Amino acid sequence: MRGLLYWAIQRKWLFAGLLAGVLLLLPPLPVDLTPHGRQVLVIALITMILFVTEAIPLPAVALLIPVFQVLFGIDSPTEVAHS
């Protein structure tokens, strides 16, 4: 139990970034923001938090961006791989 608590404390910024992203997805959409725009905003927020706090290694943060684009349905895996 002590090891799990230590691990969670060490990864607090990872959890904070993911929680901030989820919280940004919950409120209703503003009138002039498309659903894809909101998803890109969430990706940018999570990436920024993880980049600044270095919760995970920076190359992993860079790899999360295309993964999130595919998971959120912003673009197809083929288009993400071409970019």
N, C-alpha and C positions, 0 to 999 in steps of 0.2 A: 504494500500500500504506500509506503514511504517513497519507493522508487517511482510509482505512478504520479504522485503529487509533485515530486521533483521534476519529472519530465513535463508535466503540465505547466509548471511555473516557468520552466526554461522556454516553452513554446507559447508564452502568453501573447506575443505580438502576432503570431500566426493565427491564433484563435480570434484576436481582436480584429485583424484584417478581414477574416472570413465573416465574422459577426457583423462588421460594418457593411460588407457587401450584401448580406442577407437583409439587414435593416433598410438598406437603400432600395431593395426590390419590393418591400412591403407596401409603402404608401401608394395612393392612387397616382396615376400618371398626370403630370402637368399637361395643359392643353397643347403646347407647342413642342412636346418631346415625344418622339416615336418610341415604340417598344425596343427597337434595336438601339436607339440612342441611349435609352436607359441602361441597357445591357453593356454598352461600351463604357458608359460612365461608371458602372459597377466594376468592370474589369480594370479601368484606370485607377479607381480608388484602391482596390485590393492590391494592385501592382505597386502603387505608390507607397502604401503602408508597408508592404513586404520589402520593398527596395530600400526605403529609408531606415527601417528598423533592422534590416538584415536578419529577419526571422528564419529564412532559409537562404542557402547560397544564391548569389546573384544570377549565375547561369540558370538555376532552376526557376527563378522568377521570370527570366526571359522566355523560358520554355512554357511557362504557364499561360502566357498571353495567347498563343495560337490554340492551346488546348481549351481555354475558356471560350475562344471564338467558335470553336466547333461544338462545344457542349451547349452553349447558349443558342446555337443555330444561326449565328450571324453570317457564317459562310460555310461552304462545304469543305470537307477535308482536302479535296483536290485543289480548290482555290486557295486555301490557306497554305498548302505546300508550294504553290506557284508564287506566292508573294514573298 
